[in-house]
Amino acid sequence: LFCSWQVTYRCNSKCNFCDYWKQQIDPESELSLSQIEKISQKLAIIGSFVISVAGGEPLLRTDLSQIIRVMSKHHFPVITTNGYLVKKGIPGTLFQNGLAGASISIDYIDPGKHDQARGIKGAFTKACEALETFYLEKTSPQQQVNILSVLKDDNLDQIEPLIRLAAGYKASLMLQPYCFLKTGQHLFDKKNLFQPSEYLLKLKTKYPNFKSSYTFLSRFNEYLKQGIPGCQTGRLFFNIDNTGNAAKCVEDLKHPVGNMVTLNPKELLAGLKKRHASNTCKDCWYNCRGEVESLYSPRGFIDGIKKVINR
């Protein structure tokens, strides 16, 4: 159903919950446009995917609009961006080339806190400007514009005002809990003391533009307390990195099943099936896992249908 694809690991932010920006990335090592097109065609043999085009910061790829164009021939590309590099005309071009939706990363309603967390001055202002520009340049009512927030130990009280902020730009808000796998440190969770599900579900009832599903939100407490077993990575979703390596998930990049430049679809599926069979990890509840897996519960399926109808 879902493929997360980091088209670059280069980033202009220095987020305190991520260390991608610390890597020294040679742009020449990244997949070319023609390679991305060939991989997209290979994936189409399996089916049409929702492809989350991310990074790093995907807008550092000057050919991003062309990337979206070749992906959208067979799939439904969406992007996640910090918004800092968004200028007038860019969202319109992306939408015209087949972009299905855009998520702008904002974690705090307080500009100073957001800028500090993202490690870049003016990040909050630029993110809000990006929200407005993406909304104004939509070419179809079905195209989605979201705020994507990372729930950390100090911003639960920020979620409601962020939902209201999103509504002001005719946008929605989606949420995912901080995961220590990216940095290896429990910097931004409260473990057993942090149980946000009840509060988040009240917000879900109160605000129709809070798009995270009921089932997904209802398991935040479980994830933060003990982790969630039964991960379906490699079966329902997988990851491709900036060089084309395919892995069961974004946090398993050191164990790829192969490189999509040479890997054929049959080999990809066999490799992912093998990784899924041996997977015992329960340490994340990212959107790419939780929202996809939630579709396989009765309540989650109903939530998914409602999202489609609301579009």
Secondary structure as UniProt FT lines:
FT   STRAND          2..6
FT   TURN            16..17
FT   HELIX           20..22
FT   HELIX           27..29
FT   HELIX           33..46
FT   STRAND          50..54
FT   HELIX           58..60
FT   TURN            62..63
FT   HELIX           64..72
FT   TURN            73..74
FT   STRAND          76..81
FT   TURN            84..85
FT   TURN            88..89
FT   HELIX           90..96
FT   TURN            97..98
FT   STRAND          101..105
FT   HELIX           111..118
FT   TURN            121..122
FT   HELIX           123..136
FT   TURN            141..142
FT   STRAND          144..151
FT   TURN            153..154
FT   HELIX           156..158
FT   HELIX           159..168
FT   TURN            169..170
FT   STRAND          172..177
FT   HELIX           180..182
FT   TURN            183..184
FT   HELIX           191..193
FT   HELIX           197..206
FT   TURN            208..209
FT   HELIX           214..218
FT   HELIX           220..226
FT   TURN            234..236
FT   STRAND          237..240
FT   TURN            242..243
FT   STRAND          245..247
FT   TURN            250..251
FT   TURN            253..254
FT   STRAND          258..259
FT   TURN            260..262
FT   HELIX           265..277
FT   HELIX           287..294
FT   TURN            295..296
FT   HELIX           298..310
//
